[in-house]
Amino acid sequence: MNPVQHGAAVVAETARFVATVKAADLSTPVPSCPGWTLADLARHTGHVHRWFTELLRRRVQQPPTSREVDLRLPEHPDGYPDWLTDGAAQAAEVFATTDLDAPMWAWGLDQHARFWVRRMLFETLVHRADAELALGLSPRIDRDLAVDGIDEFLTNLPFASLFAPRTAELRAPDRTIRFLCTDGTDGTDGTGGTDGDGSGDWLIRLRPDGFGPVTDTTGPGTTGPDTADATVRGTAADLLLLLYGRLDRESDAFHSEGDRDLLAHWFAHSAF
Protein backbone atom coordinates (compact mmCIF):
# COMPACT_ATOMS: atom_id res chain seq x y z
CA MET A 1 0.00 0.00 0.00
CA ASN A 2 1.13 3.56 -0.67
CA PRO A 3 0.56 6.75 1.37
CA VAL A 4 -2.47 7.78 -0.69
CA GLN A 5 -4.09 4.41 -0.02
CA HIS A 6 -3.19 4.70 3.65
CA GLY A 7 -4.90 8.09 3.82
CA ALA A 8 -8.07 6.80 2.18
CA ALA A 9 -8.08 3.81 4.52
CA VAL A 10 -7.90 6.09 7.59
CA VAL A 11 -11.21 7.64 6.52
CA ALA A 12 -12.74 4.24 5.72
CA GLU A 13 -11.63 2.66 8.99
CA THR A 14 -12.91 5.65 10.96
CA ALA A 15 -16.28 5.29 9.24
CA ARG A 16 -16.38 1.63 10.27
CA PHE A 17 -15.42 2.57 13.83
CA VAL A 18 -18.18 5.20 13.93
CA ALA A 19 -20.77 2.78 12.50
CA THR A 20 -19.82 0.28 15.21
CA VAL A 21 -20.13 2.61 18.19
CA LYS A 22 -22.84 5.04 17.08
CA ALA A 23 -25.76 2.93 18.24
CA ALA A 24 -23.89 1.22 21.06
CA ASP A 25 -23.84 1.94 24.77
CA LEU A 26 -20.60 3.89 25.15
CA SER A 27 -20.25 2.71 28.74
CA THR A 28 -19.64 -0.84 27.42
CA PRO A 29 -16.29 -2.20 28.70
CA VAL A 30 -13.58 -2.98 26.15
CA PRO A 31 -11.90 -6.23 27.31
CA SER A 32 -8.97 -5.86 24.89
CA CYS A 33 -8.16 -2.47 26.47
CA PRO A 34 -8.56 -3.22 30.19
CA GLY A 35 -10.17 -0.42 32.16
CA TRP A 36 -11.55 1.34 29.09
CA THR A 37 -15.10 1.76 27.88
CA LEU A 38 -16.18 2.41 24.31
CA ALA A 39 -16.24 6.11 25.21
CA ASP A 40 -12.59 5.92 26.32
CA LEU A 41 -11.71 4.06 23.14
CA ALA A 42 -13.38 6.67 20.93
CA ARG A 43 -11.79 9.55 22.82
CA HIS A 44 -8.34 7.99 22.55
CA THR A 45 -8.69 7.35 18.82
CA GLY A 46 -9.92 10.89 18.17
CA HIS A 47 -7.02 12.26 20.21
CA VAL A 48 -4.56 10.23 18.12
CA HIS A 49 -6.12 11.57 14.91
CA ARG A 50 -5.82 15.17 16.02
CA TRP A 51 -2.35 14.79 17.47
CA PHE A 52 -0.88 13.08 14.39
CA THR A 53 -2.64 15.59 12.16
CA GLU A 54 -1.03 18.43 14.09
CA LEU A 55 2.39 16.81 13.76
CA LEU A 56 1.87 16.55 10.01
CA ARG A 57 0.59 20.11 9.76
CA ARG A 58 3.73 21.38 11.51
CA ARG A 59 5.98 18.78 9.84
CA VAL A 60 8.02 18.48 13.02
CA GLN A 61 11.73 17.75 12.67
CA GLN A 62 12.46 16.70 16.24
CA PRO A 63 10.61 14.92 19.04
CA PRO A 64 7.85 17.20 20.40
CA THR A 65 8.04 18.20 24.04
CA SER A 66 4.28 18.17 24.55
CA ARG A 67 1.32 16.18 23.27
CA GLU A 68 -1.18 18.93 23.96
CA VAL A 69 -3.62 19.59 21.14
CA ASP A 70 -7.00 21.30 20.98
CA LEU A 71 -9.34 18.31 21.05
CA ARG A 72 -12.60 20.26 20.99
CA LEU A 73 -14.24 17.38 22.77
CA PRO A 74 -18.03 17.18 22.70
CA GLU A 75 -19.75 18.03 25.96
CA HIS A 76 -21.26 14.53 26.13
CA PRO A 77 -19.85 11.18 24.95
CA ASP A 78 -22.86 10.75 22.67
CA GLY A 79 -21.11 13.27 20.44
CA TYR A 80 -17.95 11.18 20.08
CA PRO A 81 -18.94 9.34 16.88
CA ASP A 82 -19.50 12.58 14.94
CA TRP A 83 -16.36 14.01 16.56
CA LEU A 84 -14.37 11.04 15.22
CA THR A 85 -15.76 11.60 11.74
CA ASP A 86 -14.77 15.27 11.89
CA GLY A 87 -11.24 14.40 13.04
CA ALA A 88 -10.75 11.98 10.16
CA ALA A 89 -11.98 14.63 7.71
CA GLN A 90 -9.47 17.13 9.11
CA ALA A 91 -6.72 14.53 8.76
CA ALA A 92 -7.72 13.87 5.13
CA GLU A 93 -7.43 17.58 4.35
CA VAL A 94 -3.91 17.67 5.76
CA PHE A 95 -2.95 14.47 3.90
CA ALA A 96 -4.07 16.09 0.65
CA THR A 97 -2.00 19.23 1.16
CA THR A 98 1.15 17.62 2.57
CA ASP A 99 4.08 16.16 0.67
CA LEU A 100 3.94 12.76 2.32
CA ASP A 101 7.42 11.91 1.02
CA ALA A 102 8.92 14.94 2.77
CA PRO A 103 11.50 14.29 5.51
CA MET A 104 9.97 14.47 8.99
CA TRP A 105 10.71 13.27 12.49
CA ALA A 106 9.03 10.00 13.42
CA TRP A 107 9.61 7.59 16.27
CA GLY A 108 9.83 4.63 13.86
CA LEU A 109 12.05 3.60 10.98
CA ASP A 110 10.54 5.73 8.21
CA GLN A 111 11.58 9.35 8.81
CA HIS A 112 9.03 10.86 6.42
CA ALA A 113 5.58 12.38 6.73
CA ARG A 114 4.05 9.20 5.34
CA PHE A 115 5.01 7.38 8.55
CA TRP A 116 2.26 9.21 10.46
CA VAL A 117 -0.46 8.43 7.92
CA ARG A 118 0.35 4.72 8.04
CA ARG A 119 0.58 4.80 11.85
CA MET A 120 -2.77 6.59 12.11
CA LEU A 121 -4.33 3.97 9.88
CA PHE A 122 -3.36 0.99 12.00
CA GLU A 123 -4.06 2.76 15.27
CA THR A 124 -7.58 3.33 13.93
CA LEU A 125 -8.00 -0.18 12.51
CA VAL A 126 -6.94 -1.96 15.69
CA HIS A 127 -9.20 0.18 17.85
CA ARG A 128 -12.07 -0.39 15.41
CA ALA A 129 -11.46 -4.09 16.02
CA ASP A 130 -11.43 -3.43 19.79
CA ALA A 131 -14.87 -1.84 19.53
CA GLU A 132 -16.21 -4.77 17.53
CA LEU A 133 -14.77 -7.33 19.92
CA ALA A 134 -16.31 -5.45 22.85
CA LEU A 135 -19.71 -5.78 21.19
CA GLY A 136 -19.32 -9.48 20.42
CA LEU A 137 -18.58 -8.94 16.73
CA SER A 138 -15.87 -10.64 14.67
CA PRO A 139 -13.56 -8.05 13.08
CA ARG A 140 -13.16 -8.34 9.33
CA ILE A 141 -9.89 -7.05 7.88
CA ASP A 142 -8.93 -7.07 4.22
CA ARG A 143 -5.91 -9.32 3.63
CA ASP A 144 -3.78 -6.70 1.87
CA LEU A 145 -4.49 -4.24 4.66
CA ALA A 146 -3.64 -6.83 7.29
CA VAL A 147 -0.36 -7.74 5.56
CA ASP A 148 0.59 -4.07 5.44
CA GLY A 149 -0.32 -3.73 9.12
CA ILE A 150 1.84 -6.69 10.14
CA ASP A 151 4.74 -5.22 8.19
CA GLU A 152 4.22 -1.81 9.81
CA PHE A 153 4.14 -3.38 13.28
CA LEU A 154 7.25 -5.53 12.87
CA THR A 155 9.22 -2.79 11.11
CA ASN A 156 8.60 -0.25 13.86
CA LEU A 157 8.55 -2.43 16.99
CA PRO A 158 12.37 -2.24 17.45
CA PHE A 159 11.97 1.53 17.90
CA ALA A 160 9.06 1.42 20.36
CA SER A 161 10.92 1.03 23.67
CA LEU A 162 10.17 4.63 24.72
CA PHE A 163 6.51 3.76 25.27
CA ALA A 164 6.73 -0.04 25.21
CA PRO A 165 9.72 -0.57 27.55
CA ARG A 166 9.45 -4.35 27.69
CA THR A 167 10.51 -4.54 24.03
CA ALA A 168 14.02 -3.72 25.28
CA GLU A 169 14.08 -7.27 26.69
CA LEU A 170 13.53 -8.89 23.30
CA ARG A 171 17.01 -10.37 23.21
CA ALA A 172 18.28 -13.86 22.43
CA PRO A 173 21.44 -15.46 21.04
CA ASP A 174 20.53 -15.31 17.35
CA ARG A 175 17.12 -16.96 17.47
CA THR A 176 14.52 -16.53 14.75
CA ILE A 177 10.72 -16.37 14.67
CA ARG A 178 8.70 -16.59 11.48
CA PHE A 179 5.17 -15.25 11.05
CA LEU A 180 3.54 -16.80 7.99
CA CYS A 181 0.16 -16.08 6.43
CA THR A 182 -1.93 -19.05 5.44
CA ASP A 183 -4.22 -17.09 3.12
CA GLY A 184 -3.25 -15.76 -0.28
CA THR A 185 0.07 -17.62 -0.43
CA ASP A 186 1.18 -21.23 -0.50
CA GLY A 187 3.36 -20.59 2.53
CA THR A 188 6.54 -21.70 0.78
CA ASP A 189 7.71 -18.75 -1.27
CA GLY A 190 8.01 -15.90 1.23
CA THR A 191 10.92 -13.53 1.07
CA GLY A 192 11.37 -13.15 4.81
CA GLY A 193 12.09 -9.88 6.50
CA THR A 194 9.80 -6.96 5.90
CA ASP A 195 7.18 -8.20 3.51
CA GLY A 196 7.46 -5.75 0.65
CA ASP A 197 6.03 -8.15 -1.93
CA GLY A 198 2.85 -8.92 -0.01
CA SER A 199 3.60 -12.65 0.23
CA GLY A 200 2.84 -12.68 3.93
CA ASP A 201 6.11 -14.04 5.35
CA TRP A 202 8.24 -12.31 7.99
CA LEU A 203 11.39 -13.55 9.69
CA ILE A 204 12.46 -11.80 12.91
CA ARG A 205 15.88 -12.32 14.45
CA LEU A 206 16.49 -11.83 18.17
CA ARG A 207 20.14 -11.00 18.84
CA PRO A 208 22.06 -10.36 22.07
CA ASP A 209 21.95 -6.61 21.26
CA GLY A 210 18.38 -6.30 19.97
CA PHE A 211 15.96 -7.64 17.38
CA GLY A 212 14.49 -6.85 14.00
CA PRO A 213 13.31 -8.18 10.65
CA VAL A 214 15.72 -10.19 8.53
CA THR A 215 15.70 -8.56 5.11
CA ASP A 216 17.78 -11.21 3.35
CA THR A 217 17.19 -14.83 4.34
CA THR A 218 19.83 -16.14 1.95
CA GLY A 219 22.80 -14.02 3.00
CA PRO A 220 25.67 -14.80 5.36
CA GLY A 221 24.60 -15.82 8.84
CA THR A 222 21.05 -16.80 7.84
CA THR A 223 19.45 -20.21 7.90
CA GLY A 224 17.53 -20.10 4.65
CA PRO A 225 14.01 -18.99 3.77
CA ASP A 226 12.23 -22.07 5.12
CA THR A 227 13.92 -22.40 8.50
CA ALA A 228 13.19 -20.67 11.81
CA ASP A 229 13.49 -21.59 15.47
CA ALA A 230 9.76 -20.97 15.88
CA THR A 231 6.95 -20.36 13.40
CA VAL A 232 3.40 -19.07 13.79
CA ARG A 233 0.92 -19.56 10.96
CA GLY A 234 -2.48 -17.96 10.58
CA THR A 235 -4.50 -15.75 8.28
CA ALA A 236 -3.18 -12.24 7.78
CA ALA A 237 -6.07 -10.69 9.71
CA ASP A 238 -5.63 -13.08 12.64
CA LEU A 239 -1.85 -12.60 12.72
CA LEU A 240 -2.29 -8.83 12.83
CA LEU A 241 -4.66 -9.07 15.79
CA LEU A 242 -2.37 -11.63 17.44
CA LEU A 243 0.65 -9.33 17.22
CA TYR A 244 -1.39 -6.56 18.80
CA GLY A 245 -2.46 -8.87 21.63
CA ARG A 246 -6.10 -9.03 20.56
CA LEU A 247 -6.17 -12.80 19.97
CA ASP A 248 -4.84 -15.71 22.01
CA ARG A 249 -1.94 -17.49 20.31
CA GLU A 250 -3.20 -20.78 21.77
CA SER A 251 -6.48 -20.50 19.86
CA ASP A 252 -7.36 -22.76 16.94
CA ALA A 253 -6.78 -19.80 14.59
CA PHE A 254 -3.02 -20.39 14.77
CA HIS A 255 -0.59 -23.22 14.17
CA SER A 256 2.67 -22.83 16.09
CA GLU A 257 5.76 -25.01 15.88
CA GLY A 258 9.29 -24.93 17.16
CA ASP A 259 10.63 -23.32 20.31
CA ARG A 260 7.61 -22.56 22.50
CA ASP A 261 9.74 -20.79 25.12
CA LEU A 262 10.98 -18.41 22.41
CA LEU A 263 7.40 -17.67 21.37
CA ALA A 264 6.40 -17.10 24.99
CA HIS A 265 9.30 -14.67 25.36
CA TRP A 266 8.23 -12.79 22.24
CA PHE A 267 4.60 -12.38 23.21
CA ALA A 268 5.45 -11.47 26.80
CA HIS A 269 7.64 -8.56 25.67
CA SER A 270 6.21 -7.32 22.37
CA ALA A 271 3.06 -5.60 23.70
CA PHE A 272 2.60 -2.34 21.78
C-alpha positions as CSV (number, residue, x, y, z in Angstrom):
1,M,0.0,0.0,0.0
2,N,1.1,3.6,-0.7
3,P,0.6,6.8,1.4
4,V,-2.5,7.8,-0.7
5,Q,-4.1,4.4,0.0
6,H,-3.2,4.7,3.6
7,G,-4.9,8.1,3.8
8,A,-8.1,6.8,2.2
9,A,-8.1,3.8,4.5
10,V,-7.9,6.1,7.6
11,V,-11.2,7.6,6.5
12,A,-12.7,4.2,5.7
13,E,-11.6,2.7,9.0
14,T,-12.9,5.6,11.0
15,A,-16.3,5.3,9.2
16,R,-16.4,1.6,10.3
17,F,-15.4,2.6,13.8
18,V,-18.2,5.2,13.9
19,A,-20.8,2.8,12.5
20,T,-19.8,0.3,15.2
21,V,-20.1,2.6,18.2
22,K,-22.8,5.0,17.1
23,A,-25.8,2.9,18.2
24,A,-23.9,1.2,21.1
25,D,-23.8,1.9,24.8
26,L,-20.6,3.9,25.1
27,S,-20.3,2.7,28.7
28,T,-19.6,-0.8,27.4
29,P,-16.3,-2.2,28.7
30,V,-13.6,-3.0,26.1
31,P,-11.9,-6.2,27.3
32,S,-9.0,-5.9,24.9
33,C,-8.2,-2.5,26.5
34,P,-8.6,-3.2,30.2
35,G,-10.2,-0.4,32.2
36,W,-11.5,1.3,29.1
37,T,-15.1,1.8,27.9
38,L,-16.2,2.4,24.3
39,A,-16.2,6.1,25.2
40,D,-12.6,5.9,26.3
41,L,-11.7,4.1,23.1
42,A,-13.4,6.7,20.9
43,R,-11.8,9.5,22.8
44,H,-8.3,8.0,22.6
45,T,-8.7,7.3,18.8
46,G,-9.9,10.9,18.2
47,H,-7.0,12.3,20.2
48,V,-4.6,10.2,18.1
49,H,-6.1,11.6,14.9
50,R,-5.8,15.2,16.0
51,W,-2.3,14.8,17.5
52,F,-0.9,13.1,14.4
53,T,-2.6,15.6,12.2
54,E,-1.0,18.4,14.1
55,L,2.4,16.8,13.8
56,L,1.9,16.5,10.0
57,R,0.6,20.1,9.8
58,R,3.7,21.4,11.5
59,R,6.0,18.8,9.8
60,V,8.0,18.5,13.0
61,Q,11.7,17.7,12.7
62,Q,12.5,16.7,16.2
63,P,10.6,14.9,19.0
64,P,7.8,17.2,20.4
65,T,8.0,18.2,24.0
66,S,4.3,18.2,24.6
67,R,1.3,16.2,23.3
68,E,-1.2,18.9,24.0
69,V,-3.6,19.6,21.1
70,D,-7.0,21.3,21.0
71,L,-9.3,18.3,21.0
72,R,-12.6,20.3,21.0
73,L,-14.2,17.4,22.8
74,P,-18.0,17.2,22.7
75,E,-19.7,18.0,26.0
76,H,-21.3,14.5,26.1
77,P,-19.8,11.2,24.9
78,D,-22.9,10.8,22.7
79,G,-21.1,13.3,20.4
80,Y,-18.0,11.2,20.1
81,P,-18.9,9.3,16.9
82,D,-19.5,12.6,14.9
83,W,-16.4,14.0,16.6
84,L,-14.4,11.0,15.2
85,T,-15.8,11.6,11.7
86,D,-14.8,15.3,11.9
87,G,-11.2,14.4,13.0
88,A,-10.8,12.0,10.2
89,A,-12.0,14.6,7.7
90,Q,-9.5,17.1,9.1
91,A,-6.7,14.5,8.8
92,A,-7.7,13.9,5.1
93,E,-7.4,17.6,4.3
94,V,-3.9,17.7,5.8
95,F,-3.0,14.5,3.9
96,A,-4.1,16.1,0.6
97,T,-2.0,19.2,1.2
98,T,1.1,17.6,2.6
99,D,4.1,16.2,0.7
100,L,3.9,12.8,2.3
101,D,7.4,11.9,1.0
102,A,8.9,14.9,2.8
103,P,11.5,14.3,5.5
104,M,10.0,14.5,9.0
105,W,10.7,13.3,12.5
106,A,9.0,10.0,13.4
107,W,9.6,7.6,16.3
108,G,9.8,4.6,13.9
109,L,12.1,3.6,11.0
110,D,10.5,5.7,8.2
111,Q,11.6,9.4,8.8
112,H,9.0,10.9,6.4
113,A,5.6,12.4,6.7
114,R,4.0,9.2,5.3
115,F,5.0,7.4,8.6
116,W,2.3,9.2,10.5
117,V,-0.5,8.4,7.9
118,R,0.4,4.7,8.0
119,R,0.6,4.8,11.8
120,M,-2.8,6.6,12.1
121,L,-4.3,4.0,9.9
122,F,-3.4,1.0,12.0
123,E,-4.1,2.8,15.3
124,T,-7.6,3.3,13.9
125,L,-8.0,-0.2,12.5
126,V,-6.9,-2.0,15.7
127,H,-9.2,0.2,17.8
128,R,-12.1,-0.4,15.4
129,A,-11.5,-4.1,16.0
130,D,-11.4,-3.4,19.8
131,A,-14.9,-1.8,19.5
132,E,-16.2,-4.8,17.5
133,L,-14.8,-7.3,19.9
134,A,-16.3,-5.5,22.9
135,L,-19.7,-5.8,21.2
136,G,-19.3,-9.5,20.4
137,L,-18.6,-8.9,16.7
138,S,-15.9,-10.6,14.7
139,P,-13.6,-8.1,13.1
140,R,-13.2,-8.3,9.3
141,I,-9.9,-7.1,7.9
142,D,-8.9,-7.1,4.2
143,R,-5.9,-9.3,3.6
144,D,-3.8,-6.7,1.9
145,L,-4.5,-4.2,4.7
146,A,-3.6,-6.8,7.3
147,V,-0.4,-7.7,5.6
148,D,0.6,-4.1,5.4
149,G,-0.3,-3.7,9.1
150,I,1.8,-6.7,10.1
151,D,4.7,-5.2,8.2
152,E,4.2,-1.8,9.8
153,F,4.1,-3.4,13.3
154,L,7.2,-5.5,12.9
155,T,9.2,-2.8,11.1
156,N,8.6,-0.2,13.9
157,L,8.5,-2.4,17.0
158,P,12.4,-2.2,17.4
159,F,12.0,1.5,17.9
160,A,9.1,1.4,20.4
161,S,10.9,1.0,23.7
162,L,10.2,4.6,24.7
163,F,6.5,3.8,25.3
164,A,6.7,0.0,25.2
165,P,9.7,-0.6,27.5
166,R,9.5,-4.4,27.7
167,T,10.5,-4.5,24.0
168,A,14.0,-3.7,25.3
169,E,14.1,-7.3,26.7
170,L,13.5,-8.9,23.3
171,R,17.0,-10.4,23.2
172,A,18.3,-13.9,22.4
173,P,21.4,-15.5,21.0
174,D,20.5,-15.3,17.4
175,R,17.1,-17.0,17.5
176,T,14.5,-16.5,14.7
177,I,10.7,-16.4,14.7
178,R,8.7,-16.6,11.5
179,F,5.2,-15.3,11.0
180,L,3.5,-16.8,8.0
181,C,0.2,-16.1,6.4
182,T,-1.9,-19.1,5.4
183,D,-4.2,-17.1,3.1
184,G,-3.3,-15.8,-0.3
185,T,0.1,-17.6,-0.4
186,D,1.2,-21.2,-0.5
187,G,3.4,-20.6,2.5
188,T,6.5,-21.7,0.8
189,D,7.7,-18.7,-1.3
190,G,8.0,-15.9,1.2
191,T,10.9,-13.5,1.1
192,G,11.4,-13.2,4.8
193,G,12.1,-9.9,6.5
194,T,9.8,-7.0,5.9
195,D,7.2,-8.2,3.5
196,G,7.5,-5.8,0.6
197,D,6.0,-8.2,-1.9
198,G,2.9,-8.9,0.0
199,S,3.6,-12.7,0.2
200,G,2.8,-12.7,3.9
201,D,6.1,-14.0,5.4
202,W,8.2,-12.3,8.0
203,L,11.4,-13.6,9.7
204,I,12.5,-11.8,12.9
205,R,15.9,-12.3,14.5
206,L,16.5,-11.8,18.2
207,R,20.1,-11.0,18.8
208,P,22.1,-10.4,22.1
209,D,22.0,-6.6,21.3
210,G,18.4,-6.3,20.0
211,F,16.0,-7.6,17.4
212,G,14.5,-6.8,14.0
213,P,13.3,-8.2,10.6
214,V,15.7,-10.2,8.5
215,T,15.7,-8.6,5.1
216,D,17.8,-11.2,3.3
217,T,17.2,-14.8,4.3
218,T,19.8,-16.1,1.9
219,G,22.8,-14.0,3.0
220,P,25.7,-14.8,5.4
221,G,24.6,-15.8,8.8
222,T,21.1,-16.8,7.8
223,T,19.5,-20.2,7.9
224,G,17.5,-20.1,4.7
225,P,14.0,-19.0,3.8
226,D,12.2,-22.1,5.1
227,T,13.9,-22.4,8.5
228,A,13.2,-20.7,11.8
229,D,13.5,-21.6,15.5
230,A,9.8,-21.0,15.9
231,T,7.0,-20.4,13.4
232,V,3.4,-19.1,13.8
233,R,0.9,-19.6,11.0
234,G,-2.5,-18.0,10.6
235,T,-4.5,-15.7,8.3
236,A,-3.2,-12.2,7.8
237,A,-6.1,-10.7,9.7
238,D,-5.6,-13.1,12.6
239,L,-1.9,-12.6,12.7
240,L,-2.3,-8.8,12.8
241,L,-4.7,-9.1,15.8
242,L,-2.4,-11.6,17.4
243,L,0.7,-9.3,17.2
244,Y,-1.4,-6.6,18.8
245,G,-2.5,-8.9,21.6
246,R,-6.1,-9.0,20.6
247,L,-6.2,-12.8,20.0
248,D,-4.8,-15.7,22.0
249,R,-1.9,-17.5,20.3
250,E,-3.2,-20.8,21.8
251,S,-6.5,-20.5,19.9
252,D,-7.4,-22.8,16.9
253,A,-6.8,-19.8,14.6
254,F,-3.0,-20.4,14.8
255,H,-0.6,-23.2,14.2
256,S,2.7,-22.8,16.1
257,E,5.8,-25.0,15.9
258,G,9.3,-24.9,17.2
259,D,10.6,-23.3,20.3
260,R,7.6,-22.6,22.5
261,D,9.7,-20.8,25.1
262,L,11.0,-18.4,22.4
263,L,7.4,-17.7,21.4
264,A,6.4,-17.1,25.0
265,H,9.3,-14.7,25.4
266,W,8.2,-12.8,22.2
267,F,4.6,-12.4,23.2
268,A,5.4,-11.5,26.8
269,H,7.6,-8.6,25.7
270,S,6.2,-7.3,22.4
271,A,3.1,-5.6,23.7
272,F,2.6,-2.3,21.8
